[in-house]
Amino acid sequence: MSLSRPLPGEYAEGYAPYIAAAVEGDVLTLLQGQMGEVAALFAGLSETQGAFRYAPGKWSLKDLLQHLSDAERIFAYRCLRIGRGDATPMPGFEEDAYAAAAQADARSMADLLADWRAVRAASLSLFRSLPDEAWGNQGTTNNRPITARCIPYIALGHAAHHLAVIRERYLPALK
């Protein structure tokens, strides 16, 4: 199975930056490779570095890793429902509220990273299991239409976006 890049009418404009951030290639292979990229980046951080925030009110690196897991779980759930033909509208989610409730700074880097790997592996398993015809199914999230095939691209681009933020704003301050 090979998924083609979604067209602009298949997703809300708010997802455009994530889909644009998804590099060209087989999206499932890229998602698999990104798992290693995230693991390499976060595995090299100490607990103190994991609690680092580049500015007051910003998420810690642990919060960011937890956010990647939370968002990916939500993306996969949406893909499952849409892929199975469930057209029931799904709400959005408030990422800052999730981050506050998760209390990621109380968890170890190793635990957060193991959780993220498990979430990404589960997403890949789901994506690989969907029949070809499921990818064109349309659903509604946050009051906007979306097709199932957008979701792997959104997951890839979402993580790429946060990796770029980490490299630009967090890592230079840790040196």
C-alpha positions in Angstrom: 0.0 0.0 0.0 1.2 3.5 -0.9 -0.6 6.6 0.2 -0.6 9.6 -2.0 -0.2 13.1 -0.5 -3.7 14.5 0.4 -5.1 17.4 -1.6 -6.0 20.7 0.0 -9.7 20.1 -0.1 -9.3 17.0 2.1 -8.4 18.7 5.3 -8.9 21.9 7.2 -6.5 24.8 6.5 -5.1 24.5 10.0 -3.5 21.2 9.1 -1.8 22.6 6.0 1.5 23.4 7.8 1.7 19.8 9.1 1.0 18.3 5.8 3.5 20.6 4.2 6.1 19.6 6.8 5.7 15.9 5.9 8.6 15.3 3.5 8.1 13.5 0.2 8.2 9.7 0.2 6.3 6.7 1.5 4.6 8.2 4.5 4.5 4.9 6.5 8.3 4.4 5.9 8.9 8.0 6.9 6.8 7.5 10.1 8.9 4.5 11.0 12.1 6.4 10.4 10.9 9.3 12.5 10.4 7.0 15.4 14.2 6.5 15.4 14.8 10.2 15.0 12.7 11.1 18.0 14.2 8.3 20.1 17.7 9.5 19.3 17.0 13.0 20.2 15.2 12.3 23.5 17.3 9.3 24.6 20.3 11.7 24.8 18.7 14.0 27.3 19.1 13.9 31.1 16.2 14.2 33.5 17.3 17.8 34.2 17.4 18.6 30.4 14.0 17.0 30.0 12.6 19.5 32.5 14.1 22.4 30.6 11.8 25.2 29.3 13.3 27.8 27.0 11.1 30.5 28.4 8.6 31.0 31.2 5.2 29.5 30.4 6.6 27.2 27.6 6.4 23.5 27.8 9.3 21.4 29.0 11.0 18.9 26.7 9.1 16.2 28.8 5.9 18.1 28.1 6.7 18.1 24.4 7.3 14.4 24.3 4.1 13.7 26.2 2.3 16.0 23.7 3.6 14.0 20.8 2.2 10.9 22.4 -1.2 12.5 23.2 -1.6 14.1 19.8 -0.7 10.9 18.0 -3.2 8.9 20.0 -5.9 11.3 19.0 -4.8 11.2 15.4 -4.8 7.4 15.3 -8.3 7.3 17.0 -9.6 9.7 14.4 -8.1 7.6 11.6 -9.6 4.4 13.0 -13.1 6.0 13.2 -12.9 7.6 9.8 -11.2 4.5 8.2 -14.0 2.3 9.5 -16.6 4.6 8.0 -17.8 6.3 11.2 -19.0 9.7 10.1 -19.9 10.8 13.6 -18.3 14.3 14.1 -15.3 14.3 16.5 -14.3 17.3 18.7 -11.0 19.0 18.8 -8.8 18.9 21.9 -7.1 21.6 24.0 -3.5 20.7 23.9 -2.5 23.0 26.8 -5.1 21.4 29.1 -3.8 17.9 28.1 -0.2 19.0 28.9 -1.2 20.4 32.3 -3.2 17.3 33.2 -0.4 14.9 32.0 2.2 16.1 34.6 5.0 14.9 32.3 7.7 16.4 34.4 6.9 13.8 37.1 7.7 11.0 34.7 11.1 9.8 33.6 12.5 10.5 30.2 12.8 6.7 29.6 9.2 6.2 30.5 8.0 9.0 28.3 10.1 7.8 25.4 8.9 4.2 25.8 5.4 5.4 25.8 5.9 7.5 22.6 7.5 4.5 20.8 4.5 2.3 21.8 2.1 4.9 20.5 3.9 5.3 17.2 4.2 1.6 16.8 0.4 1.3 17.4 -0.3 4.0 14.9 1.8 2.3 12.3 0.1 -1.0 12.9 -3.3 0.7 12.5 -2.3 2.5 9.3 -0.9 -0.7 7.8 -4.1 -2.5 8.6 -6.5 -0.2 6.8 -7.7 -1.4 3.4 -7.0 0.8 0.4 -10.6 1.9 0.1 -10.7 3.2 3.7 -8.2 6.0 3.0 -10.7 7.9 1.0 -13.3 7.9 3.8 -14.3 11.4 5.0 -15.1 12.4 8.5 -15.3 15.5 10.6 -12.9 16.7 13.3 -13.3 20.0 15.1 -16.2 20.9 12.8 -14.1 20.4 9.6 -14.0 17.7 7.0 -10.9 15.4 6.7 -10.1 12.1 4.9 -8.4 9.2 6.6 -5.4 9.5 4.3 -4.6 12.9 5.7 -3.9 11.6 9.2 -0.6 9.8 8.6 0.7 12.9 6.9 -0.5 15.1 9.8 1.1 12.8 12.3 4.4 12.9 10.4 4.3 16.7 10.0 3.2 17.4 13.5 6.1 15.5 15.0 8.5 17.2 12.4 7.2 20.6 13.5 7.9 19.9 17.1 11.4 18.5 16.3 12.2 21.7 14.5 11.1 23.8 17.5 13.2 21.6 19.8 16.3 22.1 17.6 15.7 25.8 17.2 14.7 26.9 20.7 15.6 24.2 23.2 18.8 22.5 22.1 20.9 25.6 21.6 20.1 26.7 25.2 21.1 23.3 26.6 24.7 23.6 25.2 
